[in-house]
Amino acid sequence: RQLRSFLMTAVAFRMFVSKDPELDGALKTVRAHSVAVSMLARDLAQLTRCEQVEDSYLAGLLHDIGKVVVLVFVLEILRAQNPKRQQNVRIRTEDYIAAVHQLHRPIGAKIIQLWDMPSYLQEIVQGSSDYNLAQRVSPANLVCFSNAVTKKLKISLGEANPHEVSAAIMIGRSVLGIDDEVVDRLCAGLEERVKEN
């Protein structure tokens, strides 16, 4: 089941390419962010002795799958346009990024459900920006923390609110019981590791 999930995710992130350079860049950025979150979540799971190491990796990889769907929808709109028409729709970058951020969580959760993946993944995708204080060292909290850290490193789509990101990192360090030195060590070379993947 995990292998199937991983392969489906790999295919989902690699099969969408756009001739529009902005949109293609957005798709590549979402993929890089998801890979970075998954790697960091797996590393943190091992470090914090979380028993669900591979679940944390898979959850990190899938937490933004809804963004790919929204971007592909925009891509399909652009592909459907007739190049000879004078009044083709031009979608501004800030508009489709705003749509991605607004719609991706419920769409991603629905995809997880349709793919018949474990329900915990659906919950993580739906709430990957909120910590679960009942289960401190869990895939959900590892993904939430990794998501904030990668946004701080600017491996994400669009501009993140720096105050929200800092608060999420501070809370996550407390929830997971890790310090800045550990986070810095895990983040060293993360961008290069993502490029190699």
Buried (B, 14 or more C-beta within 10 A) or exposed (E): EEEEBBEBBEEBBEEBEBEBEEBBEBBBBBBBBBBBBBBBBBBBBEBBEBEBBEBBBBBBBBBBBBBBBBBBBBBEEBEEEEEEEEEEEEBEEEEBBEBBBEBBBEBBBBBBEEBEBBEBBBBBBBBBEEBBEEEBBBBBBBBBBBBBBBBBBEBBBBEBEEEEBEEBBEBBBEBBEBEEEBBEEBBEEBBEBBEEE
